[in-house]
Amino acid sequence: MYKFLVRPLLFKLPADYAHELAVKTATNYSKRGMFLRAAKTLYSYSNPSLNQNIWGLNFKNPVGLAAGFDKNCTMAPIMEKLGFGFLEIGSVTALPSTGNPKPRSFRLPEDSSLINRLGLNNDGAQTISKRLKNLDLNIPVGVNIAKTHNPDIYGEKALEDYYTSFELVKEIADYITLNISCPNTAEGKTFEDPEVLESLLQTLELNKDSSLPPVLIKFSVDLDDAQLSELISVSENHAISGYVATNTSSLRENLRTSSDEINSIGRGGLSGKAIRKKSTEIIRKIYRQTKGEKTIIGVGGISSGKDAIEKIKAGADLIQIYTSLVYEGPSVVKQINREIADYLLTHDLEHIYQIRTKSPDLQS
């Protein structure tokens, strides 16, 4: 029904307005038991072969909501009922921000992709942490944190800004993702600069507190082999529990959409099917460099069980979606989980981890 009725209506609206409408609707549904029960009936799917225990947390299935959709932690109850195995809220910043001016979201239907330059719009870490504390969910909830979107905050101030968010969420988040691809220095560097990343991880003092929740690092999809290898080396010197691969792309590769349209959109992060293969390659490289010893959350262009299995074979333990919700609708969560379960049955596998351990992709 979504693809033939709801999506055509939504796609007649500007992408920014359609997204805001979806957020308001999901927020309202999250407060109403009738809608929550209906969503669970329609969209829930359970199969014990999909269950995993990671970091002592129970993941009922591997499909999570990627950061960027529920920025302010207002939609979590309905998202749980849509069948997600876990959620990642944010990006959350120390100070609230309205983000960039509109238009700032754009659809690329020919590519089943999106471009956005939202600008880390969110209500701020203090407000969002209070909402998170009041949640009563049966799935893990991670918090994605980033530097406040303000060019005046750089250098030592950027580190202090990050530390503020970290301190506010560390007691209530099931895990924390460090979004390190946002500008933070006067020179225009990001936390993906190895020296800056080292400073950030030293500031957070991950090695000194064993009571912290798992901390992950989210990498850009645009890193080359040398950059990625150096960043992993820096990260592995600290108590990093895993990696999220990947964030959006600033490049405009693998697109069918006309160059004139792409140029008219301008800057922003490209997500969806256009970056699927690139994100899978980043996952494979992380898995090999870390020898499979760290948890990897794969994200980028997943819209089917086949796409999810591709990521799992490359080394991902969990996966996340965002753009496919726009193009496929809420039933995509159930669809992906069911297709993974069908794959296990067809290949005589008893559990999802066997997709990884028996995959030739990881042995080559």
C-alpha positions as CSV (number, residue, x, y, z in Angstrom):
1,M,0.0,0.0,0.0
2,Y,2.8,2.4,0.8
3,K,4.6,2.2,-2.6
4,F,1.3,2.5,-4.6
5,L,-0.7,4.9,-2.4
6,V,1.3,6.7,0.3
7,R,4.6,7.2,-1.4
8,P,3.1,8.9,-4.5
9,L,1.3,11.4,-2.3
10,L,4.4,12.1,-0.2
11,F,6.6,12.5,-3.2
12,K,4.4,15.3,-4.5
13,L,5.5,17.2,-1.4
14,P,8.9,18.8,-1.0
15,A,11.3,16.3,0.7
16,D,11.8,18.6,3.7
17,Y,8.0,18.9,4.3
18,A,7.4,15.2,3.8
19,H,10.1,14.3,6.3
20,E,8.7,16.7,8.9
21,L,5.2,15.3,8.3
22,A,6.5,11.8,8.9
23,V,8.3,12.8,12.0
24,K,5.2,14.6,13.4
25,T,3.0,11.6,12.6
26,A,5.4,9.1,14.1
27,T,5.8,11.2,17.2
28,N,2.0,11.4,17.7
29,Y,1.6,7.7,17.1
30,S,4.3,7.0,19.7
31,K,2.0,8.5,22.3
32,R,-1.1,6.5,21.4
33,G,-1.5,2.9,22.5
34,M,-4.0,2.1,19.8
35,F,-1.5,2.9,17.0
36,L,1.3,1.2,18.8
37,R,-0.7,-2.0,19.1
38,A,-1.8,-1.8,15.5
39,A,1.8,-1.3,14.3
40,K,3.0,-4.3,16.3
41,T,0.3,-6.4,14.7
42,L,1.1,-5.3,11.2
43,Y,4.8,-5.1,11.2
44,S,6.4,-7.3,13.9
45,Y,8.3,-10.4,12.9
46,S,10.1,-12.7,15.3
47,N,12.5,-15.6,14.5
48,P,14.9,-17.0,17.1
49,S,17.6,-17.5,14.4
50,L,17.9,-13.7,14.2
51,N,18.5,-13.1,17.9
52,Q,22.0,-12.0,19.0
53,N,23.6,-11.0,22.2
54,I,26.2,-8.3,21.7
55,W,27.9,-6.3,24.5
56,G,25.5,-8.1,26.8
57,L,22.6,-6.5,25.0
58,N,19.8,-8.6,23.4
59,F,19.2,-7.8,19.8
60,K,16.0,-9.5,18.7
61,N,16.9,-9.0,15.0
62,P,19.8,-7.3,13.2
63,V,17.9,-4.4,11.6
64,G,18.3,-1.1,13.3
65,L,17.1,2.5,12.6
66,A,20.1,4.6,11.5
67,A,20.9,7.9,13.1
68,G,19.4,10.9,11.4
69,F,15.7,9.8,11.3
70,D,14.8,10.1,15.0
71,K,17.1,13.0,15.8
72,N,15.3,14.1,19.0
73,C,14.2,10.7,20.5
74,T,10.5,11.4,19.9
75,M,9.6,8.4,17.8
76,A,11.2,5.5,19.6
77,P,8.0,3.7,20.8
78,I,6.5,3.5,17.3
79,M,9.8,2.5,15.8
80,E,10.1,-0.4,18.2
81,K,6.6,-1.6,17.1
82,L,7.6,-1.4,13.4
83,G,9.9,-4.3,14.1
84,F,13.3,-2.7,14.5
85,G,15.8,-4.7,16.6
86,F,17.5,-1.6,17.9
87,L,17.5,2.2,17.4
88,E,20.1,4.9,17.1
89,I,19.0,8.4,17.8
90,G,20.7,11.6,16.9
91,S,23.0,13.0,15.9
92,V,22.8,14.7,19.3
93,T,25.0,17.8,20.0
94,A,25.8,19.6,23.2
95,L,23.9,22.7,22.1
96,P,20.5,22.7,20.3
97,S,20.6,23.7,16.6
98,T,18.1,24.5,14.0
99,G,20.4,23.2,11.3
100,N,20.9,24.6,7.8
101,P,18.3,26.7,5.9
102,K,15.8,24.9,3.7
103,P,15.7,23.3,1.2
104,R,18.0,20.8,2.7
105,S,16.7,17.4,1.7
106,F,16.4,16.1,-1.8
107,R,15.2,12.8,-3.4
108,L,16.9,11.0,-6.2
109,P,14.2,8.5,-7.3
110,E,16.1,7.1,-10.2
111,D,18.8,6.1,-7.8
112,S,16.7,5.2,-4.7
113,S,18.9,7.7,-2.9
114,L,18.8,10.9,-1.0
115,I,20.9,14.0,-0.6
116,N,20.7,16.0,2.7
117,R,22.4,18.9,4.3
118,L,20.3,19.1,7.4
119,G,23.1,20.5,9.5
120,L,22.7,18.5,12.7
121,N,19.4,20.0,13.7
122,N,18.4,18.7,17.1
123,D,17.1,19.8,20.5
124,G,20.4,19.5,22.3
125,A,21.9,16.7,24.5
126,Q,20.4,17.9,27.7
127,T,16.8,17.8,26.4
128,I,17.2,14.6,24.4
129,S,18.9,12.8,27.3
130,K,15.9,13.5,29.5
131,R,13.6,12.0,26.8
132,L,15.8,8.9,26.5
133,K,15.8,8.4,30.3
134,N,12.0,8.2,30.3
135,L,11.8,5.6,27.5
136,D,10.6,2.1,28.4
137,L,11.6,-0.1,25.4
138,N,12.5,-3.7,25.0
139,I,15.2,-3.1,22.4
140,P,18.7,-1.4,22.7
141,V,18.9,2.3,22.0
142,G,22.1,3.9,21.0
143,V,22.9,7.6,20.9
144,N,24.9,9.1,18.0
145,I,26.8,12.3,19.2
146,A,28.5,15.0,17.1
147,K,30.0,18.4,17.5
148,T,27.5,21.3,17.7
149,H,26.9,22.8,14.3
150,N,28.7,26.1,14.9
151,P,31.9,27.2,13.1
152,D,33.0,29.2,16.2
153,I,33.3,25.9,18.1
154,Y,36.7,24.4,17.1
155,G,40.0,23.2,18.5
156,E,39.8,22.7,22.3
157,K,36.2,24.1,22.4
158,A,35.2,21.3,20.0
159,L,36.6,18.7,22.3
160,E,34.8,20.2,25.3
161,D,31.6,20.3,23.2
162,Y,31.9,16.6,22.4
163,Y,32.7,15.8,26.0
164,T,29.6,17.6,27.3
165,S,27.3,15.4,25.1
166,F,29.2,12.3,26.0
167,E,28.8,12.9,29.8
168,L,25.1,13.6,29.4
169,V,24.3,10.4,27.6
170,K,26.8,7.9,28.9
171,E,24.6,6.7,31.8
172,I,21.5,6.1,29.8
173,A,22.5,5.1,26.3
174,D,22.9,1.4,25.6
175,Y,25.8,2.3,23.3
176,I,27.3,5.6,22.0
177,T,28.4,6.3,18.4
178,L,30.9,9.0,17.8
179,N,30.0,10.8,14.5
180,I,33.4,12.0,13.5
181,S,32.8,13.5,10.1
182,C,31.6,17.0,11.0
183,P,33.9,20.0,10.6
184,N,35.5,21.1,13.9
185,T,38.6,23.1,13.3
186,A,39.4,26.5,11.9
187,E,41.3,24.7,9.1
188,G,38.2,22.8,8.1
189,K,39.5,19.5,9.3
190,T,37.1,16.9,10.8
191,F,37.5,14.4,13.6
192,E,38.5,12.0,10.8
193,D,41.8,13.7,10.9
194,P,44.0,11.2,12.8
195,E,45.5,13.7,15.2
196,V,42.1,15.3,16.0
197,L,40.6,11.8,16.5
198,E,43.4,10.9,18.9
199,S,42.7,14.1,20.8
200,L,39.0,13.4,21.0
201,L,39.5,9.8,22.3
202,Q,42.1,11.0,24.8
203,T,39.6,13.6,26.0
204,L,36.8,11.0,26.5
205,E,39.2,8.8,28.5
206,L,37.6,5.6,27.3
207,N,40.5,3.5,28.6
208,K,40.0,4.7,32.2
209,D,36.3,3.8,32.8
210,S,35.2,0.2,32.4
211,S,31.6,1.1,33.3
212,L,31.1,3.1,30.1
213,P,28.6,1.7,27.6
214,P,30.1,0.4,24.3
215,V,31.5,3.2,22.2
216,L,31.6,3.0,18.4
217,I,33.1,5.2,15.7
218,K,31.2,6.0,12.5
219,F,33.3,6.5,9.4
220,S,32.6,8.3,6.2
221,V,32.1,6.2,3.1
222,D,34.6,8.4,1.2
223,L,37.8,7.3,3.1
224,D,40.5,5.8,1.0
225,D,42.4,2.7,2.2
226,A,45.3,4.6,3.8
227,Q,43.0,7.0,5.7
228,L,40.7,4.2,6.9
229,S,43.7,2.1,8.1
230,E,45.2,5.0,10.0
231,L,41.9,5.9,11.7
232,I,41.4,2.3,12.7
233,S,44.9,2.1,14.1
234,V,44.2,5.3,16.2
235,S,40.9,3.9,17.4
236,E,42.3,0.5,18.4
237,N,44.6,2.2,20.9
238,H,41.5,3.1,22.8
239,A,38.6,1.1,24.3
240,I,36.5,1.2,21.1
241,S,33.9,-1.5,21.0
242,G,33.1,-1.3,17.3
243,Y,32.5,0.7,14.2
244,V,29.5,2.0,12.2
245,A,30.1,1.9,8.4
246,T,29.2,4.1,6.9
247,N,28.1,7.7,6.9
248,T,26.9,9.5,3.8
249,S,29.1,10.6,0.8
250,S,30.1,14.0,-0.3
251,L,30.9,12.6,-3.8
252,R,28.4,12.1,-6.6
253,E,29.3,8.7,-7.9
254,N,27.2,5.8,-9.3
255,L,24.2,8.0,-10.1
256,R,21.6,7.8,-12.9
257,T,20.1,11.2,-12.0
258,S,21.2,13.9,-14.5
259,S,24.3,16.0,-13.7
260,D,22.2,19.1,-14.2
261,E,19.8,18.1,-11.4
262,I,22.7,17.0,-9.2
263,N,24.5,20.3,-9.7
264,S,21.3,22.3,-8.9
265,I,21.0,20.5,-5.6
266,G,24.5,21.4,-4.5
267,R,26.3,20.1,-1.4
268,G,25.0,17.5,1.0
269,G,25.5,13.9,2.0
270,L,24.5,11.2,-0.4
271,S,22.7,8.1,1.0
272,G,20.9,5.1,-0.3
273,K,21.6,2.6,-3.1
274,A,24.2,4.8,-4.7
275,I,26.6,4.2,-1.9
276,R,25.7,0.5,-1.2
277,K,28.8,-1.1,-2.7
278,K,31.2,1.5,-1.3
279,S,29.9,1.0,2.2
280,T,30.2,-2.7,1.9
281,E,33.8,-2.4,0.9
282,I,34.5,-0.2,4.0
283,I,32.9,-2.9,6.2
284,R,35.1,-5.6,4.6
285,K,38.2,-3.6,5.2
286,I,37.4,-2.8,8.8
287,Y,36.6,-6.5,9.4
288,R,40.0,-7.6,8.0
289,Q,42.0,-5.0,9.8
290,T,40.4,-5.7,13.2
291,K,40.5,-9.5,12.4
292,G,36.8,-9.7,13.1
293,E,37.2,-8.9,16.8
294,K,35.1,-5.8,16.8
295,T,31.4,-5.4,16.3
296,I,30.5,-3.7,13.0
297,I,27.2,-2.0,12.2
298,G,26.7,-1.9,8.4
299,V,24.7,1.0,6.9
300,G,24.4,2.3,3.4
301,G,22.0,1.3,0.6
302,I,20.2,-1.5,2.4
303,S,16.6,-2.1,1.1
304,S,16.3,-5.9,1.0
305,G,17.4,-9.0,2.8
306,K,19.9,-9.5,-0.1
307,D,21.5,-6.2,0.7
308,A,21.6,-7.0,4.4
309,I,23.2,-10.4,3.8
310,E,25.8,-8.7,1.5
311,K,26.8,-6.5,4.5
312,I,26.8,-9.4,6.9
313,K,29.0,-11.5,4.6
314,A,31.4,-8.6,4.5
315,G,31.7,-8.5,8.2
316,A,28.7,-6.6,9.7
317,D,27.1,-8.0,12.8
318,L,24.1,-5.6,12.7
319,I,22.7,-3.4,10.0
320,Q,20.8,-0.1,9.9
321,I,18.4,1.5,7.4
322,Y,17.1,5.0,6.8
323,T,16.8,5.9,3.1
324,S,14.9,2.6,2.3
325,L,12.2,3.7,4.7
326,V,11.5,6.6,2.4
327,Y,11.4,4.5,-0.7
328,E,10.0,1.2,0.6
329,G,8.0,2.3,3.6
330,P,7.8,0.8,7.2
331,S,7.2,-2.8,6.0
332,V,10.8,-2.9,4.8
333,V,11.9,-3.8,8.3
334,K,9.8,-7.0,8.4
335,Q,10.7,-7.8,4.8
336,I,14.4,-7.7,5.5
337,N,14.2,-9.8,8.6
338,R,12.0,-12.3,6.9
339,E,14.3,-12.6,3.9
340,I,17.3,-13.1,6.1
341,A,15.4,-15.9,8.0
342,D,14.5,-17.5,4.6
343,Y,18.1,-17.3,3.6
344,L,19.2,-19.2,6.7
345,L,16.6,-21.8,6.1
346,T,17.5,-22.3,2.5
347,H,21.2,-22.6,3.2
348,D,20.6,-24.9,6.2
349,L,22.0,-22.4,8.7
350,E,20.7,-22.3,12.2
351,H,21.7,-18.8,13.3
352,I,22.5,-15.4,11.7
353,Y,26.2,-15.5,12.9
354,Q,26.8,-18.4,10.5
355,I,26.3,-16.1,7.6
356,R,29.5,-14.4,8.7
357,T,31.5,-17.4,9.9
358,K,30.8,-19.5,6.8
359,S,31.1,-16.7,4.3
360,P,34.0,-17.0,1.7
361,D,34.1,-13.2,1.6
362,L,35.8,-13.2,5.0
363,Q,38.2,-16.0,4.2
364,S,39.7,-14.5,1.1
